[in-house]
Amino acid sequence: MSQLLLRLSKLSYRRNKDVFVEKSVRLFSTSPCLTLCCISDDALGLVEGGSYTGKVFFFDPAKEEILQVPGKIVPRELFNSTMMGSSQGWGFFSQRSNHNSICISDHFNPLSSSSKIKMIPLPPLTSMLYGQTKVVCNVAMSSSSPHEEDCVVAIKFFGRQLSMCKPGRDLAWTNMLIPFDCAENSNLMYSKRDQRFYMPAPGGNYLCSWDLHFTNNDPKFNELVFPNFPNLPLSTWQDLDSCIREDHWVESPSGQSFLVKLYSRVGSKAAMVMVMVFREEDQVTAKGTRNMCYTQDIGDLCIFLSKNDPFCVVASSCPGLIPNSIYMMDHSIAVCDLTEGTVTRFNLPQMMPLFPFWIPPCSV
């Protein structure tokens, strides 16, 4: 067994890095910029029309610093809303007075206009008999813009409800019942290669998916076959059984698929125990199975995990990112270097509000 696997079995933690607000910018360049965003409420000021203006802060993991965009207009509708999710650089907001009233906005896109915020209303949410719409797990979108004709947005709720619609075209959501419970630790994502929404089933041994046509509410299932699980001691596997596990299906820009298993301690806000990455090696077999091989090397790629749909970025396209790494956002911001077997956490300034959503490289 390689030294890397031994290091990964007991991830070491480097000294936490303190992050400070370094610079104020009006507009980002069009080069890939991966950010985590929040808004400072105490900077808001009322302007004409009932809207507000203030600063929006972005954490840049490549530069390891916080950038701020001043003079950002916050429409009154968004100021009275809660951000429920993010996908493709677009935020999903629900009204505080009515959680079923939602819209999509580019307010947290680093390249969006500071004065002309785009807002797209969506149909009112409706609950299924065995579902609910108050608590959202994550959202996913099939294209980079909801204005595209074939764009489909999907919302996965806590429990068993999944809802889909086409922005600007559908008058109501298509609600589907997820055929299993305990789906909270598996994020919904969209595969550009297969043009399907994917979500790992509980246990991580099956992958379920839905197409974009809503022709069949029953998902398609693919069995995941693991020929080479890491050879860990029995005591380590028993220890992992007591951990919370998240399964993330993610696709690289070239169409390569990965399954990331993230283990963390129950009730802990810091101790991420282990990360396992499995690469899809072959095409889907005639029986619908997918071969997932354990790997310690994802090459010149970075995987980003948070409460939104996971995504993959070529590290060399954004100088400063660490290749063969996983950037995470949950209770804190951290990067797991698979090559070194180390985890580095970033300490943000105190009292800074935090939205747990990574934003991929974006453009307007």
Rosetta blueprint (number, residue, H / E / L):
1 M L
2 S L
3 Q H
4 L H
5 L H
6 L H
7 R H
8 L H
9 S H
10 K L
11 L L
12 S E
13 Y E
14 R L
15 R L
16 N L
17 K E
18 D E
19 V L
20 F L
21 V E
22 E E
23 K E
24 S E
25 V L
26 R L
27 L L
28 F L
29 S L
30 T L
31 S L
32 P L
33 C L
34 L L
35 T E
36 L E
37 C E
38 C E
39 I E
40 S L
41 D H
42 D H
43 A H
44 L L
45 G E
46 L E
47 V L
48 E H
49 G H
50 G H
51 S L
52 Y E
53 T E
54 G E
55 K E
56 V E
57 F E
58 F E
59 F E
60 D E
61 P L
62 A L
63 K L
64 E L
65 E E
66 I E
67 L E
68 Q E
69 V E
70 P E
71 G E
72 K E
73 I E
74 V E
75 P L
76 R H
77 E H
78 L H
79 F H
80 N L
81 S E
82 T E
83 M E
84 M E
85 G E
86 S E
87 S E
88 Q L
89 G L
90 W E
91 G E
92 F E
93 F E
94 S E
95 Q E
96 R L
97 S L
98 N L
99 H L
100 N L
101 S L
102 I E
103 C E
104 I E
105 S E
106 D L
107 H L
108 F L
109 N L
110 P L
111 L L
112 S L
113 S L
114 S L
115 S L
116 K L
117 I L
118 K L
119 M E
120 I E
121 P E
122 L L
123 P L
124 P L
125 L L
126 T L
127 S L
128 M L
129 L L
130 Y L
131 G L
132 Q L
133 T L
134 K L
135 V L
136 V E
137 C E
138 N E
139 V E
140 A E
141 M E
142 S L
143 S L
144 S L
145 S L
146 P L
147 H L
148 E L
149 E L
150 D L
151 C L
152 V L
153 V E
154 A E
155 I E
156 K E
157 F E
158 F L
159 G L
160 R L
161 Q E
162 L E
163 S E
164 M E
165 C E
166 K L
167 P L
168 G L
169 R L
170 D L
171 L L
172 A L
173 W L
174 T E
175 N E
176 M E
177 L E
178 I L
179 P L
180 F L
181 D L
182 C L
183 A L
184 E L
185 N L
186 S E
187 N L
188 L L
189 M E
190 Y E
191 S E
192 K L
193 R L
194 D L
195 Q L
196 R E
197 F E
198 Y E
199 M E
200 P E
201 A L
202 P L
203 G L
204 G L
205 N L
206 Y E
207 L E
208 C E
209 S E
210 W E
211 D L
212 L L
213 H L
214 F L
215 T L
216 N L
217 N L
218 D L
219 P L
220 K E
221 F E
222 N E
223 E E
224 L E
225 V E
226 F L
227 P L
228 N L
229 F L
230 P L
231 N L
232 L L
233 P L
234 L H
235 S H
236 T H
237 W H
238 Q H
239 D H
240 L H
241 D H
242 S L
243 C L
244 I E
245 R E
246 E E
247 D E
248 H E
249 W E
250 V E
251 E E
252 S L
253 P L
254 S L
255 G L
256 Q L
257 S E
258 F E
259 L E
260 V E
261 K E
262 L E
263 Y E
264 S E
265 R L
266 V L
267 G L
268 S L
269 K L
270 A L
271 A L
272 M E
273 V E
274 M E
275 V E
276 M E
277 V E
278 F E
279 R E
280 E E
281 E L
282 D L
283 Q L
284 V L
285 T L
286 A L
287 K L
288 G L
289 T L
290 R E
291 N E
292 M E
293 C E
294 Y E
295 T E
296 Q L
297 D L
298 I L
299 G L
300 D L
301 L E
302 C E
303 I E
304 F E
305 L E
306 S L
307 K L
308 N L
309 D L
310 P L
311 F E
312 C E
313 V E
314 V E
315 A H
316 S H
317 S H
318 C L
319 P L
320 G L
321 L L
322 I L
323 P L
324 N L
325 S E
326 I E
327 Y E
328 M E
329 M E
330 D L
331 H L
332 S L
333 I E
334 A E
335 V E
336 C E
337 D E
338 L L
339 T L
340 E L
341 G L
342 T E
343 V E
344 T E
345 R E
346 F E
347 N E
348 L L
349 P L
350 Q L
351 M L
352 M L
353 P L
354 L L
355 F L
356 P L
357 F L
358 W E
359 I E
360 P L
361 P L
362 C L
363 S L
364 V L
